[in-house]
Structures are given as structure tokens and as C-alpha cells.
Amino acid sequence: MRKIRGSAFVSLDGVMQAPGGPTEDPTGGFAHGGWLPQFFDEDIGGAIDAFFGHDYDLLLGRRTYNIFAAYWPYVGGEATGIGEVFDRIGKDEGEAAAIEMGEAFTRANKYVLTRGTPELGWSNSHRLGSMDELRSIKEGEGPDLLIQGSSTIYPELLAAGLLDRLTLMTFPVVLGPGKRLFGEGTPAKGLRLVDHQVTRSGAVIATYEPGGKIAHGWAGPQSTSGREQARQHAIADGSW
């Protein structure tokens, strides 16, 4: 069975909107597009390389698909054969790496999870209208499905039990309002840490897998004081 693995760049306060550039996603008046590059280092680059280091298909939300489709096929110019051109003329290594990733994304199957009927003109793109359709893809043959960005699909993935692994790259910045990884509708779930790393720029790369149900209990002895009883009464009658 294929696995679904997610990766996201997030701030300390959980914002993941528009890390790559000022015009990437200004939804809601977001004013901090392009907040990631100042923290990018070799460790982050290595983690991204490792995430995309094997054969994969992409799983994307509709907005992230639109961002990708408008960018990755055109890095450096026309999409076809660009990697070979840049190898010949000796352009900047980072730009050449971006072109190589764009070509890999174009070759990969791209599954777009959406209830609408968007135009999917990028080659090898496929619409998925429900979690049941996604489950069928996951249970079929093929490489793992990788998510980059796409904040809106995580609540449903967690609720359906379809997310196998999640890598969060958390950066030392607080952004305030913006799209968050675990937004409205996220179910309560336990996660288990399977790997972690602190980068030289201060980012924390942590990888999680499903960890089962949340257990409830007291962190210390339960108070039975009169003040605690009064507090509980205030909670119950809505005056606390």
C-alpha cells in the first residue's frame, strides 16, 4: 500500500501561508509572503532533498496546485529541456536545482483534492473529489503520495486516518494572522515523534507518525479545595 507523507514549513505560531514569496498567497491580506528564505540553510535543503529523494506522486489542495502549476513548469523559462540548457551554460546551482525539481513535478502524477471542478491543464494532473477516492488511490499500486503545503487537506486526512507521516519544519518567527496547518475541523489525534533535527539557522525539523488516541488524566494530584470547587461551579454555569 502507498503511504501519504506530508511536509510543511511553519512559523512558531503555526502559520504556513506563503513561505516562498511575497505574491505566493496574499489571501486574507497576508502581509508576510516570502518569510522563509531568510532562514533557509543547507540543513533545510538537505531535508527537502530527502523528502523528495525517491519516486513519488503529489497530493495537493486546489490553491496549492494553482501555485505550483503557475510556477514549477516555468522555472528558468520554457519547461521542456530546461535542465539540460542550464547545465550547458553553467547557471547558478540553486536555479538549476529548482529547474530539476520543476521537471520532476511535471513528470509526477498530481492528485488534486477538491470539491470543485478546476482547470487542471498541467500534465499528469487528476482530480479527486472525496476521501474515498483518495483512499482508493492510496490502496492501489504506485509510489508514495507527497504533500507540500496544502493546509486545508490536513484536517480531513487526519479524520480519515490516511496520513502516514508528517514532517514539520518550524522556523524561529512569529507571523500572527495567516493560514495554519491544523485549521478548523482538525480532529484530536496523538502523534509520535520519529525523527528530529535542529538546523544551523535555528529551525526545528521534526517528523511524526500517527500515535493513537489522546489519553486524558491529571498532570498532578487533583485539587478538592473549596476554591477549586467554586471554580468548577463557575465553569458549569458559564460565569468563569
N, C-alpha and C positions, 0 to 999 in steps of 0.2 A: 504493500500500500504506500502511496505517496504521502509525504509529510507537507504540512503547511508551516512555513517558518517566516516570522516577521522580523523586521529591523526598523528602528525609528531613532531619529535624532530628537532629543527633548531637552528643554530647559529644566532648571531645578524645580520650577513650579509647574512642570508638566506640559508646557506649550510645545507643540511640534510644527506650528504653522510656518510655512515659507522659510525654511532654513537656508535655501540655496541662493536667493537673490531678491532684490527689492520689488520686482514685479511678478514674482512667482505666484503669490496668492494674497491679494490685499483684501479678501473677504472680511466684512465687518469693520473695515477701516484699520486693519492691522498695520502698524507703523514700523515694524522692526524686521521686515523681509531682508534676508541676507545676513542673519545673525550668526550663522555657523562658521564662515571662513576664518574669522579671527582666531578660532580655537582649533582649526584643522592642523593635524600634525601627522608624522609618519605612522604613529600607532593607529590613528583613526583610519588612515589609508590602508594599513595592513588588515584591519578588521573588516573593512568594506571588501577588500580583495578576497578575504577568506569566506565572507558571506556569499559572494558570487563566484566562488572558486570551482564550482562543479556545474554540470549541466542543470538547467533549471527552466521552468516556466514562470511567468509573472502573474500575480493576483493583485488587482488594483481596483480602487474605487473609481467612480466616474470622473471626478475632478482631477485626481492624480493621473489618471490615464490621459486626460486632456493636456496636462502639464508635460507629461513625458512625450506624448505624440507630437507636440509642437516644438520640442527641444531636441530629444536624442537622435532622431533620424537626420538632423541638420547640423550637428556639431561640426564646425570646420568647413561647412559648405554643403554640397550635394551629398546624399547619403551613400551612393554606390561607390565602392572602391576608395573611400577617403583614407582609410588606414594605410594603404599602400602608398598613396600620394605623400602623406606626411612622413612616412619612413624614408622616402626618397629625398625629400627636400629638407629633412632634419629639423622639423619644427620642435617647439617646446615639448618636453616629455609629458607634462601634465595634460596638455591639449591632445597629444597623441593617445594617452590613456583614456581620455574622455571619448575620443572618436571610436576607440576599440570597444568601449562599453556601449556606445550608441549602436554600433553594428551588432553586438551580441543581443541587445534588447530587441532590435528589429528582427533578428532570426528567431527569437524565442516566441513561443505561444504566449499571448497576453489575454488573460481571462478577466473581464471587466464585470464586477458585481454591481448591478444597477437595476432599479425597478423601471427606469425609463427606457427609451429606445434611441440612444445617442448614435451619432455617426461614428463608425469605427473603421476609418479608412487606412489606418496603419496596418501593414501586412501582418498576418497571423494573429489577428485580434478576434476575440469571441465574447459574446455577451452571455452572462449568467444572471438569471432573474430571481434566483432564490438560493437559500442554504441547501435545499435538497439537490438542486442541480450541481452546486459546488461539491456536495458530499459524493455524488456520482463520479465527478472528475477525480476527486481525491482517491476514491476506491479503485480507480482504473489504473492502467499502465502509464508510465511516464516518469519524468524527473520530479523532484520536489517543486512545490509552488512557493515562490518567494514574494513577500510583501515589502515594499519600501514606501513609507509614508502611509497614505490612505487611512486617516484616523477614523473615519465613520464606520469602517467594517469591523473593527475590533470588538465592540460590544456584542454583535451578532455571532461572531466567530467563537467568542468565549461561551456565550449562552448555548451554542450548538455543540460545544466540545470538539471543535475542529482545529483549534490552534495547538500545534505540537511544540513549538519553541518560539521564544521571543527574545531578541537582543535589543537592549536599550542602551543608547549612547547618550549619557546625561552630562550636559555641559555646565560649567560654573557661571550661569547667567540666570537672572530672573526677568521675565518678559511681561508679566501682567496678563491683560486680556488677550485671548487668542484661542485657536483650536487646540484641544487637548487630546492626548492619546486615548484615554478612557473617559469618554463623554457620557452624555445622557443615555440611560438604558444599559449601562455596564452592570452585569451581574456580579455578585460577591463570589470570588474564587480564590483559592490558595494557589501560590506558585512556589516552585522550588528552585533555588539558585544552583546552577550547574557550572558556571564559569564567571570569572570577573577579572578586571584589569583596570589600573589607573594609568592614564596616558600622561605624557610629559607636559601637556597643556592643561592638565587638571580635569579632564573628562573621565567619567567612570563608565566603563563598558561592562555590562552585566547581562548574562544570558540565563533565561528562566525556562522551565518546563512546567506543565500542569502539576499542581501539588495537592489536589483533592479539596474536600470541603473545609470550610472555616470552622474551627472549634472555638466555642465560647467558654470563658472562665474568668476567674478573678486573678489579677496580677499580684495581689497580696491578700491579707485577711479581710474579709468583708466587714464593713462597719455596721454596727447596730446602734450607734449613738442616737440621741434624741434629735440632734441637728440633721443627721442623715435621714432619719425617718421623716422629719419635716420637709427636707429637700425632695424626697420621693413623693410625698403628698403633693408638693407644688408642681412636680413634673406631671403627675397624673391629672391634676386639674388645669394644667396649661398656664400656670402663673409663674413658673420658674424662669 
